């Protein structure tokens, strides 16, 4: 085969590969990210409750930290949900 034929074959193959990824972008993992955020939030709350039971923190600190964890989780979930709806449109 001539050099021009190989060059043309490589250009066509590269173009097909590029078009494939433009029309079918890589799948995102927003669902896994949401599950991970929820799992981490539950884990943090469980650790916080253990600290309260072991008298490492008082009830005021417990309530404040639990509110912060809940607020952070809500913000993260709204960001991932917003990003997933943007990607679906």
N, C-alpha and C positions, 0 to 999 in steps of 0.2 A: 504494500500500500504506500501511497505517496505521502509525503509530509503534510500536504494540504488537506488530504482526506482525514488524517489523524487530527489535525488542528480543527477541522470542521466538526468532526465527531465529538471532540472535547467541548467545543462551544455549544453544540446542541445539547449534550448531556448536562452541562452546567446550567443552561437556560431552563431545561426541564426541571432540574433540581430546585432552582431559584423560584420558578413559578409554583412548584408544589408547596413550598413553604410560605409563599405569599397568599395562596388560596386556602391553605390549611395550616394556620399558625399552630405552634406548639400549645398543647393543652395546659392551662394554668392549674394550679393546685390550691385554689381558694377554699375549697371544701376542707381539705386537709389543714389548711391554715386556721380556719374557724374552729375545727375540732381541737387543734393544738392549743389555741388561745383559751378555749373553754376548759380544757384539761389543766392547763397551767393555773388558771384562776381558781379552780377547785382545789388544786394542790396547795396554793398559797393560803387559801382560807382554812384548809385542814391544818396546816402548820401553825397558823395564827390561833386556832382553837386549842391546839396542843399547848402552845405557849401560855394561853390564858389558864388552862387547867393546871399547868405546872407552876402557876403564879410567877411567871417570868415577866408578864405585863399586866397592867390593871385594865378594868373594863373600859375606861375612857380611851386608852390607847388602842384597845381591841376594836372598839366601835369606829374610831377614826381610821385605823388601818383597813378594816373591812370595807368601809365606805370608799376608800381610795382604790382598793382592789376592784370593787364593783364598778366604779367610775372608769378606771383604766380599761377594764374588760369591755365595757359598753362602747368606749371610744374606739378600741381596736376592732370590735365587731362591726361597728358602723363604717369604719374605713374599709375593711375587707368586703363588706356587703356592697358598699358604694363602688368599689373597684370591680367587683364581679358583675354588677349590673352595667357598668360602663363598658366592660369587655363584651357583654352579650349583645349590646346594641349595635 
